[in-house]
Amino acid sequence: MGSVPLTHSEIESWQNNSGVELTSWEAEMIRKLSVDYLSESQKAIRPDCPAPWRGAELSRKFIAGDMKSTIRGLTEL
């Protein structure tokens, strides 16, 4: 059978069993994350697959660039 993403009925059953009520977008996000997780885990089997994280220096540059573009966007309001 293999690995498969969470189904909507599994998410609904979890809600019923746990007493947690998710909004529709939360349930959709959990489903999407499940699909993405399985996709990445399949890619990770390949020996040439890059690591799913960035180095600390790259992360700082990425975050700084993202913050700059956000601030620039705010100035246009």
Residue frames relative to the residue before (quaternion, step in Angstrom):
aa qw qx qy qz dx dy dz
M 1.0000 0.0000 0.0000 0.0000 0.00 0.00 0.00
G 0.2263 -0.8156 0.5074 0.1617 3.60 0.83 -0.89
S 0.6616 -0.4995 0.3875 0.4034 3.50 -1.36 0.04
V 0.0132 -0.7766 0.6298 -0.0123 3.54 -1.05 0.83
P 0.5572 -0.6039 0.4329 0.3708 3.61 -1.11 0.53
L 0.6367 -0.5022 0.4106 0.4170 3.54 -1.27 0.35
T 0.3342 -0.7217 0.5666 0.2153 3.54 -1.05 0.75
H 0.6407 -0.5091 0.3972 0.4154 3.55 -1.26 0.29
S 0.6520 0.5090 -0.3360 0.4504 3.61 1.01 -0.71
E 0.6188 0.5238 -0.3532 0.4669 3.61 1.07 -0.60
I 0.6403 0.5075 -0.3209 0.4790 3.57 1.00 -0.79
E 0.6499 0.5108 -0.3108 0.4692 3.58 0.99 -0.84
S 0.6442 0.5138 -0.3197 0.4679 3.61 0.98 -0.83
W 0.6296 0.5241 -0.3370 0.4641 3.58 1.00 -0.80
Q 0.6360 0.5264 -0.3302 0.4575 3.59 0.97 -0.85
N 0.6744 0.4994 -0.2927 0.4583 3.58 0.90 -0.93
N 0.7031 0.4729 -0.2681 0.4585 3.58 0.96 -0.86
S 0.7448 0.4138 -0.2225 0.4740 3.57 1.02 -0.76
G 0.4230 -0.7082 0.4658 0.3202 3.58 1.19 -0.42
V 0.5267 0.6021 -0.4183 0.4302 3.57 1.27 0.26
E 0.1790 -0.7836 0.5876 0.0930 3.56 -0.85 0.98
L 0.1961 -0.7950 0.5684 0.0806 3.56 -0.53 1.22
T 0.4554 -0.6170 0.5499 0.3312 3.54 -1.20 0.51
S 0.6684 -0.5021 0.3442 0.4273 3.59 -1.19 0.31
W 0.6719 0.4870 -0.3247 0.4539 3.60 0.92 -0.76
E 0.6159 0.5343 -0.3530 0.4589 3.62 1.09 -0.59
A 0.6511 0.5019 -0.3111 0.4767 3.57 0.96 -0.86
E 0.6477 0.5099 -0.3168 0.4691 3.59 0.99 -0.82
M 0.6475 0.5187 -0.3209 0.4568 3.58 0.99 -0.81
I 0.6308 0.5174 -0.3353 0.4711 3.60 0.97 -0.79
R 0.6464 0.5110 -0.3143 0.4714 3.58 0.96 -0.85
K 0.6662 0.4987 -0.3025 0.4648 3.61 0.89 -0.93
L 0.6498 0.5122 -0.3186 0.4625 3.59 0.95 -0.84
S 0.6273 0.5337 -0.3286 0.4623 3.57 1.06 -0.73
V 0.6459 0.5046 -0.3060 0.4843 3.59 1.00 -0.87
D 0.6776 0.4978 -0.2893 0.4577 3.59 0.87 -0.97
Y 0.6283 0.5394 -0.3338 0.4505 3.59 0.99 -0.83
L 0.6864 0.4759 -0.2888 0.4680 3.58 0.85 -0.92
S 0.6142 0.5487 -0.3392 0.4545 3.56 1.05 -0.75
E 0.6898 0.4707 -0.2732 0.4775 3.57 0.87 -0.98
S 0.6445 0.5182 -0.3390 0.4484 3.60 0.97 -0.74
Q 0.6329 0.5104 -0.3319 0.4783 3.61 1.11 -0.60
K 0.6385 0.5147 -0.3212 0.4736 3.59 1.03 -0.79
A 0.6478 0.5633 -0.3134 0.4059 3.58 1.01 -0.83
I 0.5351 0.6222 -0.4066 0.4016 3.58 1.22 -0.29
R 0.6243 0.5451 -0.3387 0.4454 3.58 1.10 -0.68
P 0.4987 -0.6805 0.4448 0.3007 3.61 -0.90 0.85
D 0.7060 0.4534 -0.2725 0.4708 3.63 1.10 -0.54
C 0.4100 0.7214 -0.4674 0.3049 3.59 1.25 0.21
P 0.4004 -0.7173 0.5091 0.2567 3.63 -0.78 0.95
A 0.6138 -0.5467 0.4208 0.3838 3.56 -1.21 0.51
P 0.4810 -0.6990 0.4477 0.2821 3.62 -1.01 0.72
W 0.6855 0.4169 -0.2957 0.5185 3.61 1.19 0.19
R 0.4165 -0.6728 0.5513 0.2644 3.52 -1.31 0.31
G 0.5779 -0.5536 0.4570 0.3882 3.56 -1.23 0.39
A 0.6724 -0.5182 0.3368 0.4073 3.59 -1.18 0.51
E 0.6650 0.5035 -0.3131 0.4541 3.60 0.92 -0.86
L 0.6493 0.5046 -0.3171 0.4725 3.58 0.93 -0.84
S 0.6373 0.5336 -0.3316 0.4463 3.58 0.98 -0.81
R 0.6461 0.5172 -0.3256 0.4573 3.59 0.93 -0.86
K 0.6661 0.4947 -0.3046 0.4678 3.58 0.93 -0.90
F 0.6390 0.5272 -0.3202 0.4596 3.59 0.99 -0.83
I 0.6761 0.4873 -0.2900 0.4705 3.59 0.86 -0.96
A 0.6517 0.5116 -0.3192 0.4601 3.58 0.92 -0.90
G 0.6596 0.5032 -0.3094 0.4648 3.60 0.94 -0.86
D 0.6489 0.5131 -0.3118 0.4674 3.56 1.00 -0.82
M 0.6444 0.5126 -0.3227 0.4668 3.60 0.98 -0.80
K 0.6366 0.5326 -0.3313 0.4487 3.59 0.98 -0.84
S 0.6893 0.4699 -0.3010 0.4619 3.58 0.86 -0.90
T 0.6126 0.5407 -0.3478 0.4598 3.60 1.09 -0.62
I 0.6643 0.4919 -0.2998 0.4762 3.58 0.92 -0.93
R 0.6355 0.5149 -0.3372 0.4663 3.60 0.95 -0.79
G 0.6418 0.5284 -0.3191 0.4550 3.58 1.00 -0.79
L 0.6469 0.5246 -0.3140 0.4558 3.57 1.05 -0.77
T 0.6464 0.5306 -0.3327 0.4358 3.57 1.03 -0.70
E 0.6426 0.5283 -0.3269 0.4484 3.59 1.20 -0.41
L 0.5195 0.6612 -0.4112 0.3521 3.61 1.23 -0.16
